[in-house]
Amino acid sequence: MRISVINLSNGKVNDEELLQVIRAINSQIRDDFKPYWNINATITLEGHSGSNPGDSHTLPMMRGDAVLYL
């Protein structure tokens, strides 16, 4: 499963900070979630910071099985 994160915080959360959080969550998924549930998932940051999904986010950028808007 791939979960795409779109940062629409308009700069309140910068992409570098968000990437640190995403890396930590991916580690927890790999180390704790996958062995127990036997389901893998990867969270990825797609696109760039903005305030409106229509501004710079196109469907090809949102290629995950799920999209999480921040």
C-alpha positions in Angstrom: 0.0 0.0 0.0 1.3 3.5 -0.8 -0.1 6.5 0.9 0.6 9.9 -0.7 0.8 12.9 1.6 0.0 16.3 0.0 1.3 19.3 2.1 -1.3 22.0 1.9 -0.3 23.7 5.1 0.7 26.8 3.2 4.2 26.8 4.8 3.0 26.1 8.4 4.7 22.8 8.1 7.7 22.8 5.8 8.4 19.8 3.6 11.7 19.1 5.3 10.0 18.7 8.7 7.3 16.6 7.1 9.8 14.3 5.5 11.4 13.7 8.9 8.0 12.7 10.3 7.3 10.5 7.2 10.6 8.7 7.6 9.9 8.0 11.3 6.4 6.7 10.5 7.8 4.5 7.6 10.3 3.0 10.1 7.6 2.2 12.6 5.5 0.6 9.8 8.4 -1.5 8.7 9.5 -2.5 12.3 6.2 -2.8 14.2 3.2 -2.9 11.9 4.4 -5.1 9.0 5.7 -8.0 11.1 2.5 -8.2 13.2 -0.1 -7.5 10.5 1.8 -8.9 7.5 0.8 -5.8 5.5 3.4 -3.3 4.2 2.8 0.4 3.5 4.9 3.3 2.4 4.1 6.9 3.0 5.5 9.4 0.5 5.4 13.1 0.2 4.0 14.1 -3.2 4.3 17.6 -4.7 5.2 20.7 -2.9 3.8 22.9 -0.2 0.8 24.9 -1.2 -2.7 26.1 -0.1 -4.9 24.6 -2.8 -5.0 21.1 -4.3 -5.8 22.6 -7.7 -2.8 24.9 -7.8 0.0 22.4 -8.5 -1.3 18.9 -7.6 -2.3 16.8 -10.5 -3.7 13.3 -10.5 -0.3 11.7 -11.6 1.3 13.2 -8.5 -1.4 11.6 -6.2 -0.4 8.1 -7.1 -1.0 6.4 -3.8 -3.7 3.9 -2.8 -4.8 6.7 -0.4 -4.1 10.4 -0.3 -3.6 12.2 3.0 -3.9 16.0 2.9 -2.1 18.0 5.5 
